[in-house]
């Protein structure tokens, strides 16, 4: 395959990249504004079925959508089906500027704008481009919310001490300084931080701040 290839239309996309979907080994990631971005007619179902059949040997299967994907029941059902089949599904804070599929960090497929002759796609194997697209995906993924949590609109219940720890995280103070100001041992402070991250379903302190802001807990 050439390092950069342009494809027009979903059916041609499937025909030209079918072997990539069928050969996922380690990771499949997808970012889309809505469930229809990547396929039309039989294309989505064929690609989806191939990926699901291979999911037992795939380490990660991640899908990231804009909030618009939940605008109707069909979209919610699609995301729910993917989550039930074992995919990690998250909803981005805002609309995604780019829509992409990345396979095994070796291939990237970027969707262009829709057009009367069919949507145009760019497929690349260039390591620098694939790495850059992957980094953008990771940045959006880090601040996104788990699909089922987003759908429920859950708001974790934080006690007064947890809210104090949350404010300390937001201040940018070091753990040592924050623990001293809160009258805690360093070990206790770090334990409370870990509990806070778990309560907010956050994978990092930065994401905890983002999640708290989404849920109105940062005040």
GILINGI-V433934 format. One record per pair of residues at least 24 apart in sequence whose ideal C-beta (glycine too) atoms are under 8 Angstrom apart, sorted by sequence separation. I is the first residue (numbers start at 1). J is the second residue. D is the distance in Angstrom with one decimal. If there is no record, write none. Layout:
i,j,d
I,J,D
I,J,D
This chain:
i,j,d
63,87,5.5
65,89,7.3
67,91,5.8
106,130,6.5
165,189,7.1
169,193,6.9
14,39,7.5
61,86,6.7
62,87,6.8
63,88,7.3
64,89,7.9
65,90,7.6
66,91,7.4
67,92,7.2
105,130,6.4
108,133,4.6
21,47,4.7
61,87,4.5
62,88,4.6
63,89,4.9
64,90,5.3
65,91,5.7
66,92,5.6
105,131,7.5
108,134,7.3
24,51,6.1
61,88,6.8
62,89,7.7
63,90,7.6
64,91,7.7
65,92,6.8
67,94,7.6
68,95,6.5
165,192,4.8
169,196,7.6
10,38,7.5
18,46,7.7
22,50,4.8
60,88,6.9
62,90,7.5
64,92,5.9
66,94,7.4
67,95,7.4
102,130,6.8
165,193,6.1
10,39,5.3
11,40,7.7
14,43,4.4
18,47,7.8
21,50,4.8
66,95,4.5
105,134,5.8
10,40,4.4
11,41,7.2
13,43,6.9
21,51,5.9
24,54,5.3
28,58,6.2
35,65,7.5
55,85,7.1
66,96,5.0
162,192,6.8
166,196,6.1
10,41,7.2
23,54,7.8
27,58,6.9
29,60,7.4
32,63,7.5
34,65,7.2
55,86,6.0
65,96,7.7
102,133,6.3
161,192,6.8
165,196,5.6
11,43,5.8
14,46,6.1
18,50,7.6
22,54,7.0
25,57,6.8
26,58,6.7
27,59,5.9
28,60,7.3
30,62,7.2
31,63,7.9
32,64,7.5
33,65,7.3
34,66,7.1
55,87,7.9
64,96,7.1
102,134,5.5
10,43,4.3
14,47,6.1
25,58,7.0
26,59,5.1
27,60,4.4
28,61,5.1
29,62,4.6
30,63,4.9
31,64,4.5
32,65,5.8
33,66,4.6
52,85,5.9
100,133,5.5
162,195,7.2
10,44,7.8
24,58,5.3
26,60,7.3
27,61,7.6
28,62,7.4
29,63,7.6
30,64,7.0
31,65,7.7
32,66,7.5
34,68,5.7
35,69,5.9
162,196,5.5
27,62,7.5
29,64,7.4
33,68,5.9
34,69,5.0
98,133,7.6
102,137,6.4
33,69,7.1
169,205,5.6
32,69,7.2
34,71,7.9
100,137,6.6
162,199,7.0
98,136,6.6
158,196,7.5
35,74,7.4
169,208,6.5
170,209,5.7
35,75,5.2
169,209,6.4
34,75,6.3
158,199,6.6
166,208,7.3
170,212,8.0
35,78,4.3
156,199,4.6
166,209,7.9
35,79,7.2
96,140,6.5
156,200,6.0
166,212,5.8
92,140,5.4
170,218,6.6
93,143,5.7
90,141,6.3
92,143,7.5
93,144,6.8
166,217,6.8
92,144,4.8
93,145,7.6
149,201,5.8
166,218,6.9
91,144,6.0
90,144,3.7
91,145,5.3
163,217,7.3
90,145,6.1
91,146,7.9
146,201,5.8
90,146,5.8
91,147,5.7
145,201,7.6
89,146,7.5
90,147,6.1
89,147,4.0
91,150,4.3
156,215,7.0
158,217,6.2
90,150,7.8
155,215,5.1
31,92,7.9
38,99,7.6
142,203,7.0
155,216,7.3
156,217,7.3
33,95,6.3
37,99,5.1
142,204,6.7
155,217,7.3
33,96,5.7
38,101,6.7
143,206,7.7
32,96,7.2
83,147,5.6
142,206,7.1
143,207,6.0
31,96,5.4
83,148,6.4
142,207,5.7
33,99,6.0
145,211,6.8
31,98,6.8
32,99,5.0
80,147,7.6
143,210,4.7
31,99,5.8
79,147,5.3
80,148,7.9
31,100,5.2
145,214,6.6
30,100,7.4
31,101,7.9
29,100,8.0
30,101,5.0
29,101,7.1
30,102,7.9
28,101,7.4
29,102,4.8
38,111,7.0
64,137,6.9
28,102,7.7
37,111,5.9
27,102,7.7
28,103,5.7
76,151,6.8
27,103,7.5
28,104,7.8
64,140,6.1
27,104,5.9
64,141,5.7
26,104,5.0
27,105,6.7
24,103,5.7
25,104,5.6
26,105,7.7
32,111,7.8
62,141,6.8
24,104,6.5
64,144,5.8
70,150,7.4
70,151,6.8
21,103,7.5
65,147,7.8
20,103,5.3
67,150,7.8
20,107,5.4
17,107,7.8
17,109,6.7
13,109,7.4
29,134,7.7
12,118,7.6
17,123,6.3
31,137,5.6
16,123,7.3
9,117,7.3
10,118,6.9
13,121,5.2
29,137,5.8
8,117,6.2
9,118,3.2
10,119,6.8
31,140,6.7
8,118,4.9
9,119,6.9
8,119,7.5
8,120,5.2
29,141,7.9
7,120,7.2
8,121,7.5
6,120,6.4
7,121,4.6
6,121,7.3
7,122,7.7
6,122,5.8
7,123,6.2
5,122,7.3
6,123,7.8
93,210,7.0
4,122,6.6
5,123,4.7
4,123,7.4
5,124,7.5
4,124,4.9
3,124,6.2
93,214,6.7
1,123,7.3
3,125,5.4
4,126,6.3
2,125,7.9
3,126,4.4
1,125,5.8
4,129,7.6
